[in-house]
């Protein structure tokens, strides 16, 4: 079988498509024929060595993928032959709060990733996907969709009538818009593109604020809404000050990404004076994944897929993601 490995040293130039032995299936394990994979910003950081520069090489990247169960090990009962399943981002995190292993053992890094024609996984790491989704659509769920669900539902408690702010048009932000609307919340979005603004409005955003036109976009959002109930903060240090400006007293900021950096001078006074809750989000647990899939199936939600590349063009997919031109998810068709 073929799979991709980052070999010798970090960097996209060292991402190689190699022949690898077909792994054996042990008790409690399942073999998947991978059908599709999906890229996240984290995967880009992993390949470049920016996320975990001490990660042993070689490694197989990508946390997200969907596959068909083609072989069962002894004692497997959670899935059956022919099932379509996704692998979870944190294989040991089933429910509740994360423990040290859940934080450390994540797929596409320490745990071998999904950028492979076949993978062998423990049955506890698998989640069946909604029937109405294509393989490519299903592949988008394990990281970006679950992160948005954890922010809004598992930890955020967003309810109908709440006002949610999403930043940009990457995978987490677009899923957050779709899921917030599913919950009955109002959504304000930000972008730097007129074309993307139109697409955000078409997905259900009530209004879009152009941060390229107004660097104090947090103030613009607050003036528009009186202060939002919840911010899905994917920018990190570079955007957090404006998110704190946009959120209402007593509101919540879900701190998810580092697209705008990890270090910036920041006053903590808004957190204190507005009694804001800042909640870190590390994707989510399997129980949350299963709950999210039930909601997606019930509402027939379809992920926003920007572009699909063939398996042999993984580098081109990474380059497209890095360009920032995408809207929603960048995927690979494997089967």
N, C-alpha and C positions, 0 to 999 in steps of 0.2 A: 504494500500500500504506500501511498504518498502522503507526506505531511510537510509542513513548513517548520523550520527551526531557525532561531537566531543563533548563529555559530561564531565562535572565536572571539568576537567583540560585539558590543552593541552598535546599532545603527541599521537603517533600512538597507544599506548595501550588503549587510551580512544576513539578510533574511533569505534563506535558501529553501527551495523545494527539493526534498530528498526522498529516497526510497527507505522505508523503515520496515522492520519485521512486523507481521501481524501479531498483535498481543494476544496471549492466551486468556481465557475467561475462567476465573476461579469461583468458588462458592460465594453466593450473594452478589455476584457481579453480572453485568449485562454488556453485550457488544452492540454498539450503535453503528449503523451505516450513516455517516453524516450527510445531510441533504443541503444544508445552508448554514452559513455563519454570518455574523454581524460584527462590525467594528465599533469601538467606543474610543473616546479621547484617551482613556486610561491605557488602552492597547498601544496607542501611539507613543505614550510616555514609556511604557514597558519596553518596546522595541528599541527606543533611543537610549535606554538606560537612565532616564530621568526619574522614574518612579521608584525603582529599587536597584541602585547601581551595584549592590552586593549580590544580586541574584545569580546563582550559578548558571553557567552556560554549558551546553546549548539548552534552550528551552523552546517549547511550543507555545506560540501566542494565541490570544483571543479567549475571552471568557464566554462569549455567546455563540451558541450553535443549537441546531435542532437535528435530530436523527431518527431513523427507524430502528426499532429493536429487532435484531436479526439473530441473536443467540442469547440464551439464558444459562447462567450458572446454577449450580445446585442450590435449592432452597429459596430461589427468587419468587416473590409473591406479589410485589407491588405493581409490576408491569407484566405485559404479555407480548409474545411475538407479534410483530406488526404494528405495535403502538408507536405513535409519534411523540417524542419526549424532548424536553430541553434539560440540559444540565444546570444545576444551581451554581451561582457565583461562589458561594462559600459552602463547600460540601458538608462541613460538620455542623452548620448552623441550621437547626431544624425549626426552632421556635424560641420565643423569649428574647432576653437580652444576649448580645454576643459575648462569648468568652474569648480568652486569648487565642485559642486555636482558630476560631471563626475569623478573627481579625488577620491572623497570619497566613492561614491556609486558604488562599483564594485562587481561582482558576485563571489560567493564562499567565501565570507567574510561578510561584512555588509549586502549585498544582498544575500539571500539564494541561495546555489549552485545547481548543476545539478546532484549530486550523489544520485538520487532518481528515483523510477519507474515512477512517474508522477510529473509534475510541472505545476503551473498556472502562466502565465506571461502576461504582457500587450502586445498588438499587436505591439506596437512601438519598442519592444525589439527583434523582430524576423527578421531573414533574410533567405529566401529560399536558398537551397544549390544546387550545380550543379547536374544534373541528372545522370551523368556518375559515380559519386562517390558512394561507398558503405556507409552504415551507419557509420561504424568505420572510414573510410577515412574522411567523412564529419565532424565527431566529432572533428577532429584535427584542424579545421580552426579558431575558434573564437579568440584564444589568440596567439599561436605561428605563424601561417600563417599571420594573420593580422599585428602582430608586424613587421614581416619581410617586408610586403608590405608597411606599413607606413614608415619604415626606408628607403626603396629603392625608393618608388614612391611618396607617399604623401608629405614627407618632403625632400627626398634625390634627386629627379630628376635624377635618374640613367638612362642613355641612352645607346644605342648600342655602343660598343667599349670601354666603361668605364671598369676599373679594380676594382673589388670588393674583399675585404678580408673578409672571414668568419672564425669564431673561433670555432673549435670543431665540434661535430656531434650530438648535441642536436636538439630539435624541431625547434627553431628559426633559428639556423645556417643552417640546412638542407633545410628548406623552403627558406631561403635567397639565398642559392646556386641555387635552382630550379627556383626561381622567377627571379634572376639576369640573368640566362641563357635564360629564357623566354624573357627577355627584350633585349637580344643580348649582354649582358656584358660578359667580361671575369672574371673568378673567381679563386682566390687563396684561399686555405683552410689550416687550421692547424689541427693537431691531435697528439695524443701520441700513436697511434696504427697502425701497419702495415695493419691489416685487415680492419680497418676503412678507412685508406688511400685509399685502393683499391676501397672501396664502394664510397668514395667521388669522385674519378676519374671517376668511372662508371656513376655517376650522372652528370658529365660534368665539374668538376674542372679541370683547366688547369695544376695546380701543387699543391702539398701538402707539407707543411713544418712541420717537426716533432719537436714540442716544447719540448718534453722530451729529445731530443738529442741536442738541441741548445736553451739555455735559452734566448739568444738574437735573438729570431726568428723574431722580428720586423726588425732588420737589415738585416737578410737573405731575408725577403720579399722585402724590399726596393732595395736590390742589384739585386734581381730577376726581379723586375718590373720597377725600377726607381721611385717607390713610387706609391701606389694605390690611386685611386680616392675616394674610400669610404670603411670604415671599419664598419662592423656590430659587434659591441663590446658587447659581452654578459658576459664577465668575470668580468667587474667592475674595482675596484681599483687595483686589483692584476695584471691585464693585460693591463691597460690603457697606461702605459708608453711605452710598446712595440708597441701598436697600434699607438701611436703618432709617434713612430720611423718609422713605416711602411707607413704612409700616406704621400702623396705628399704635397708640399706647396699649400695652397688654397683648400685642400681636406676636406672631411667630415668624422667625427667619429660619428656614431649613438650609443649613450650610452643607453643600454637596460637592461642588467642583472647584477647580483652581484655574479655570480658563484665563482669568485675568491676573494670575499670580498668587503666590503664597505669602508674600511679605510686603506690607505697606504700613506707613504710619497711620494709626487709627485711634480715634478717641472712643473710649468705652462709655462716655457720659450718656449718649443716647440709649444704650442698653439699660443703664441704671435709671435714668430719669423717665423713660417711657415704659419701664418694667417689661422689656422685650425678652421673649424666650428665644435663645439661639440654640438650635438643635442640630448636632452633627448627624449625617446620614451616611451609613456604609451599606449601600444597596439594600439588603434585606434578607429575611430568613425564608425557608421553604414554605412554612405555613402562610406567610404573606403572599408568596408567589401563587400558591394554590387559590387563595381568596381572590387575588387580582384576576386570575384566569376565569374564575366563576363570573366575576363582574364583566369582564371583556366578552365572554360568551353570551351572557344574558342581554347585553346591549349591542352585540354584533360590532363592536369597535374594531376598526382596521387601522393598523399602524401606518404612519407616513414613511414610506420608503423612497429615498431620494434616487438611488441608482444601484443597480445590481451588476457586479463584475463576475466573470467566470473564475473558477478556482485557480487557474494558472496565472491570473492577473492580480494577485494579492498586493504586489507592490503598487500597482496603479490605484487600487482601492485605498491604500494608506495615503498616497499622494493626494487623492481627491479629498479625503477627510481633512488632511492638513491644509488644503486650500481655503477652507472655510466657506466654500460656495454651496455646500450641501444644505438641504432643508429636510430634517428628519434623519433617517438612518441610511448608512452605506453598508451594503451587504455583498456576500459572495455566494454564488450558486455552486454547490459542491457535487451533487449527484448528477 
